[in-house]
Amino acid sequence: MYVHAVVRRALIALVAVAGPSAALSVGCAAPAAPPAPPPITVVDGYDWTLPPGVGPRPDAGFYGDQLAPEHGVDVRALDLTWRQLEPTEGALRHDTYGHAQDQDFASWADQRAEGGRYWVRLWLTGVDWAPAWLPAACGVAPIGVDGDGQAHLPLWHPCVWAKARALWQRVLAEVRDDPALVLVYVPGGFTWNDFDFPLIDGAVDAGLPPAAFAAWFQTMVADLAAAAGPAVGKLVYTGEDYPSARLGAVDDLLARDATAAGLGIRAARGELANHKLAAAPAWGARIAADGHVIVDPAAGARGVRAVEHECYDACGTTVADLDELAYAVRTSNWKALTLGARWIFVAPTDSHLGELADHWRWVRAELGRGAADAFDGWVVLRDAEDRAWSDDATVTWPARPWVANLERLVVQREVVPDGRSARGTEVRAGVLDPRNGTAYEGRRTTAAAGGQALYFAVDPAWLAGEHAVTVQVTYLDDACGAWTLRYATAVGVRDSAPVDCTNTGGVRTARIALPDARFGGALAGGTDLAVVRGGAADVEVRYLRVIRQ
């Protein structure tokens, strides 16, 4: 018995020093059992859970016309009209009041005195926004009327621009160094401060040479950049790449030219998730040969990137029900985040910040993040029609006009032979607007053709080597039987426990904790994760999210 006790103590000491594998080597214990599969929790719908302690970046978030701190809207508008600031030519006033788009504006002094963070909208071109003395002083007349019935003056007229430039110089001199200033809409003209090409088209039809307009545009950008100085990145151009205009190739890359000069960019009608923004040089976005959107931040705006997301069942658009509303909101926000948006203009009611609070909380935390500080990466599996290019070969790729997925730090790859996928079964057509095209949401394995899995690769700039993560797989709970998540570890490839499908016909999300996942392209096609069907039935995945622990 003494000998046995000595041996037992020796084994215990060996385990303490060298670990359990050393004890196994002397043949005194059974081989180690394989580790238990990672725990899995399944919830209904999409899961917008944030990791503990995660909140918004201080330099990103929501802005709007009014503050709504209960919804995270903590940047207010500072609205001013040219007529209010310069009722008499040459005299800049801080104590006068303004009016535009059925809104009344307090004096500049009173608005600044409110304190807190703000953004600036300077209303220039409307006949009722511009000083009464301007038409006679410059010998100009309105160029046309916008959809709201407001007549506008030609901002590109040499005299008009010279006087508008002088105003901008004085306004920016007072606000550009203010740390509370978040962004400024420029150049300050046309419908709701959007760079409104229908009005410009009318001027071209009336004789404005496109080359003359393009020359003025470059001058305007240079003038504004000079007036802003080091704060140039806070000026956001309110137009878009490839606008629907009649200037030919002249207008295609004006937004890119603005951002190349240091300005930021703001996209209107970002609610139309499938429309045009996938090919956006001003954002550094292009559509690759495989139909996936590739975003190179270094190739796009170096300044503020912003979008407006308030026209879901407003601004002339409608949704059929709450399901379609939630769909429109999440797809447009996924698109904005794919493009690298830092700020989103929202309206508490029209953006539905209350009804969709969990989703919007997640969006606010995501804004402005990249590989250096992202707490999650994700891919939205889909095949969507960008109708802007259906009959326009200005931007081409083999599958035009179909764009694959929305991806941020995680990409889905078609892997031969067992990773070929097919379109999902959820079909959405013309949501919000016919221009939004048709989208097939989700991707399915292809059992009939030997397809076994859907493969995903994680950006190595974000995750490389071993990390503890939670993978959320949002899938269609149909008759798919069961599926597993395959992943790599330091000691080999493993599968999670099966996730059983219960054929509810709804969308569910499986949370799978992986304490020892290793990211280095160890799976087929250099991928890191795979959703693998467990039987003869296909599995359809809508969304996959990887969360760092």
N, C-alpha and C positions, 0 to 999 in steps of 0.2 A: 504494500500500500504506500510505503514511503517513496518507493521508486516511481510509482504512478503519480504521486503528488508532485514530485520534482519535475517529472516530464510535463505535467499539466501547467506548473508555474512557468516552466521554460517556454512553453507554447504561448502562454498569455503574454510573456515579456516580448517574445518575437513578434506577435501581432501588434503590440503597442509601438514597437520601433519601426517595423517594416511594413505594417498594414496586413490585412487579411490574406492577401495573395501569398505571403510568405508562409503562413500557417498551412495553406493548402498544399504547398510544395512538399511538405513532409508526409503527406498522405493521411493525415489524421482527421480530415473533415471531408464532407461531400463537396463536389464542385459547386461554385456559387450559382445561385439561381439567377436567371436573367432579370434585369431591373423591371419593376412594375411599370406598365404603360402609363403615360402621362394622364393626369386627371382631365376629364372632359365635362363641361357644363353646356347644355343646350338651352337657348332662349328663343322665344318667338321674335320674328322681325329682324331688323338691323340693330346692331349693338354699338352705341356711341359712347361707351364708357371711357373715361379718361383715367390714366394711371394716377395714383395718389400724388398730390403735390403739383400736378401739371396745371398751368394756367396760361393766359395769353402772354405773348411777348410785349414788352413796354412800347415797342416801336411798330406795332401792328394792331389791327382790330377793326371796329365798326365806327363809321361816321355817318352823320345824317343831317337833316334840316334842324332837328331839335334834339336835345339831350334826352336819353332814356336810360339812366344808369341801371335800372332794374333789369334791363335786357343787354347790358354791356355796351350801350351806345354812349361813349364818353367824349366824343369830338363833335362840336356844334358848328353850324354854318355861320360865317360872317358875310352877309350879303350886302352889296353896295352897288348902286347904279352910277353910271358916268354923270347923269344929270344931277344926281344928289351931291356928288363930290365936286363938280365943276359947273355950278349954275351960271357962273360968269367966267369967261375964258381966262385961264391963267391963275385963278384963285382957288386953291384946294381947300375945301370946307370939311370940318369934322363934326359940325353941329346941325346938319340938315338931314332931312328924311327922304326915303326913296320908296319906289313901288315898281314891281315887275311880276308878271305871271300871277296876278291876283294876290300878291303878297305885299305887305307893308313892312318896310325896313326901318329900324331905329337908326339913329345917327351913328357914325363911325365911332365917335367917342364913347357913346353908351354901350355899343356892342363890345368894344375892347374892354370896357370896365367890368363886363360880366365875369371875366377871368376864365381859367381853365383852357383846355386845348381847343383849337378851332381850325377850320379850313375856310378858304376865301373863294367866293364866287363874285366876280365883277361883271356886271351886265352892261355891255357896250353898244351893240348894233341895233337893237330895237328902236324904232322911231320914238317910242315913249320912254326909252331908257337913256338915249343919248341926249346931250344938252340941246335945248331949243335953238341955240345959236349955230349948231354945227352944220346943218344943210346949207344955209346961206354962206357960212364962212368957207366951206369947201366946194360949193356949187354942185352938190350931189342930190340925188333923189332916191327913193326906195327902190331896191332891186327886185322885190317880190314880197309875198306874204307867206308865213309858215303855216303849219297845220293848226295852230292855235289862233290864227287870225292876226298875228303881229307882223307889221311891216318892218323890214330891215334895211339898213344902210350898208353900202359896200365897204367893208373893213379894209379891203386891198387898195382902195383908192389912195394915191400917194398923200393927199392932204389929210384924209381921215386917219390913215395909219400914223402919220407924223404926230397928230394930236393925241391919238390913242396911246402911242408909244410914250409920249411925254407923261401921260397920266399913269401908265404902268410903272414908269421909272420912279415916280414919286410915291406911289402906293407900295411898291416892293421895297423901296428904301426904308419905309417905316416898319415893315413886318418881317423882312427876310431873315433878320438875326434873332427873331423872337423864338425861343425854344418851344413855346406853346403852339407855334404854327406847324400844322401837319402837312397840308398840301394846298395848292392853288390851281383852279381850273383856268387853262389858257387855250386860245387867245382871248376868250370872253365874249364870243359872238354867237348869233343865231339861236335856234330853238333850245331853250333851257341850257344854254352854254355848250351845246353839242356842236361840233364842226359839221354843219348841216349842208351836205352836198346838193340836195335838191334846189336850194336857193342859189348855189353856185352854178348848177347846171342851167338854171334860168338866165343867169348873167352871161354864161357862155353862149346860149342861144341868142341872146340879145347883142352879142358882139365882143364879149370879153375873150381875148386870145388865151388859150390854155397855157401857152408858154409864158405869157405875162403874169398869169395867176401863179404859176409855179415859181417864177422868179421872186414875186412878192412873198410867197410862202417861206422861201429860204431866208429872205431878209427878216421876216417876222420872227422866225425861230432864233436867228442870230441876235436880234434886238432884245428879245425876252431873256435869252441866256445871259447876255451881258448885263441886263438890269438886275437879274437875280444873283449874279456872282456865285459865291460858294453854295448858295441855297438853290442852285438851278435844278437839282434833283427833286425838289418839292413842287416844281411847276409840272403839271400833268397835262399833256396834250389830249384833247377830248375827241379826237378823230380815230380812225381805224386804218389798218392796212387794207389794200384792195377795196376801197369803198365802192358802193354801187353808184357810180357817177359816169358822166359822159365826156370826161376829159381824155379818154384813151389811157395810154400807159403813164401819162404825166402824173396821175394821182395815186398810182398803185402803192408806192413806197414812201409817201409823205410822212406817215407815222414813224417809219423806221428812221427817216432823216431827222425827225424831231428828237427821237431818243438818242441817235448818234451824236447830237449836239449837247447831250447831257440831260435833256428833259425826261420826266417820267411819262407814264401812259395811263389813261383811264378808259376802260371799255364800257360803252353804253349797251343796253340790251344784252347783257351777259346772261340773262335768264334763258336765252335760246342756246342751250348747251351744245347743240350740234351745228350751229350756224357760224361758219367762217373763221372763228377764232383758232381753229386747229392749225391753220397756216397763217402765222402772224409774226413776221420778222421783227416788229417792234417789241415783241415779247421774247424773241429768241426761239420761236416755235416753228417747227417744220414737220411735214408728214413724210416719214421714211418710206422706202420701197415696200416694206411689209405692212404699211398702213397704220403703224403706230406713230403717235405724236412724240417727237423728241424735242425737249426744251433745253437750250443752252443759255443759262442766265447771262453768261459773258457776251452773248451775241445780241441780247435785247436791252431793254431799258436798265440803266444803272441807277436810276432814281426810283421814285415811288411807283408802285404798280397797284392800280386800283380798278375795281369794277363796281357797277351799280346793279343791285339785285332787289328790286322792289316791285317789279311789274309781273306778278304771277296771276292775280285776278284783278288787275288794275291796268291803267294805261291802254285800254282797249283789248286786253287779253282776258281769257276766262279758262277755268279748269272745270272738269266734270264733277269732281268730288274730292274729298280729303285725300284719298289714295293718289289721285293724279296730282294734286297739289304737292304732296310729300315727294312724289317722284320728280316733279319739275324742280323743286327746291334742291334736293340732294344732287341731281345730275348737274345743275348749273354750278353748285358750289364745288363739286368734284372737279369740274372743268376749270374754274377759277384757281383752285389750289394746284392743279396740274400745271397751269401757266405761271405759277409763282406769285399769285396776288398777295399783297401785304395789307390792303385795306378794302373793305366792302361797304358801299353805301347801302344802308338799310332803312326801312320805315317800320316801326313796331307792328302796325296793323297789316300793311300790304306785304311785308316780308314774312308775316306769320311767326314772329319771334316767340310768341307765347305758346301757340299750339305745337310748335316743333322745337321747343326749348332745348331738349337734349341734343338734337342735331346741331342747332346753332351754337351751343356751348362748345361742342367739339370743333366746329369750324373756326370759331374765334381763337381757340388754342392752337389750331393748325397754321393760321395765317403767318406768313413771313418765314417759315421754317425751311431748312434745307438739310443736307446730309450732316452738317456740323452739329445741329441741335434738335433734330427731329426725334420725337418720342415714338413715332410709328411710321410705317411705310405701308402702302396699299396699292391694290389694283382693282379697278372696276371692269369686269369682263362684259364686253358688249361689241356690237357691230353697228355703227350709226352712219346715216347718210348725211353728208354735208352738201346740201343742195346748191350752195353758192358755186360749186364747181361742177355740177352735173352737166352743164352745157357751156362751161367756160374753161378752156385749156390753159389759162394763165398759170395755174398751179396743177401739176400732174403727178400721179403715182399710179402704179399698175392697177390697183383696185378702185380707183376714183369712180364715184364719190364716197366710197365707204371707208370709214375711219375705225380702226380697231382699238378698243379699250380706252380707259383713262388711267394713267399710271403715275405713281409717285414713289420712288425708291424701291419699288417691286414691279417686275414685269412678268407677263405671261409669255411663254415661248411655245411655238409649235415644234415638237420634237419627233423625229422619225425614228422608229416606225410606230411606237405605241402612244405618242403624245399629240396626234392630230385631233383637233377639236372641231366642233360644229356650233353654229349659231344656237343661242338659247331660245326658249319658247315664249318669252314675254315680248310682245310686239307693241310698240307705241308709235303712233303716227300723228304728226302735226301737232304735238302738244304745245300749247300756247299760241302757235302761229304755224301756218303751212311751211314757212321757211325752215322750220325746225326738222323737217324731214321725218324719216322712219328710222326707228332704232330697234334692234333685236337685243334684248338684255340677257346677259349670261352667256356662258360657253358650256358645251356638253362634251363628255367623252364620246367616242364613236365605236361602240362595241361591234357593230356590224362590219366595220372595216378594220377591226383589230385594235382600235384605240382603247387603251387601258387607263390613261391618267391625264391630268392637266398639270403642266409643269410651270414652276415659278422660280425666278432668279432674283436675289436681293442685291441691291447696289453695294459693291464692296467698299465704296467710299463711306457708306453708312454703317454696315455691319460686315465684319470680316473676322474669322476665327470663331471661338466659342463664346456664346452668349445665352443668357436666360431670357426667353421670350415667351409671349403668349401669342398664338396664331388663332385668329378668328376667321372662320370660314362660313360665309353666308351662302346658303344653298337652297334649292327648290326641294321642298319635302314632298316628293311625289313617290312613285313606286320604284325608287332607285335601290331598294334593298338595304345596302349598307356601303359605307366607304371608309377609307382610312387616310390619315395624313402621313406621308413618308418624309423622312428628314434624315440628315446626317449627324453623327456624333463623332467624338474623337476615336471611338472604337468600332465604328461602322455605321451602316445604314439601318434605321429602325422604322417600324410602323407604329402609329398610335393604335389604341384600342378601336374597334369599329364604331362608327357613328351610325346608328340604325335609323333608317327612314321610316316614317310612320304614315305616309301617304295622306297627309292633311291637305295637300295642295297649296299650302302657304309657304312663305319664306321663313327660314329659321337660321340661327347663327350658333355654331359650335365653337366654344372657347376651349382651346387645347394648350395647356401649359407645357412648355418644353424647357426644362432647367438646364439642359446640356446640348442645345442645338449648336451645330458647327456650320458656319457659312464659308464656303470656299469652292462651290461649284461641283460637289461630289456626285450629284445625281445626273441622270442622262441629259445630254445637251448642255452641260455646264451649269445646271440649275441647282437650287438648294432645297426646294419643297415640291411635293407632288400630292395632289388629291387623287387617290386611286380607287376606282370602282371595285366593290367587293364581290360582285357576281355578274350575271349576264346583263343586268339592267344598267343603263347609263346614269351618271350623276351629273347634275347641272349646278354650276357654281356661279353666283352673281358677283361676289365681292370677297376678296381675301385681304386681311389686314394683319401685319406683324407688329407687335407692340413690345418695345424694350422694357425689361424689368429693372 
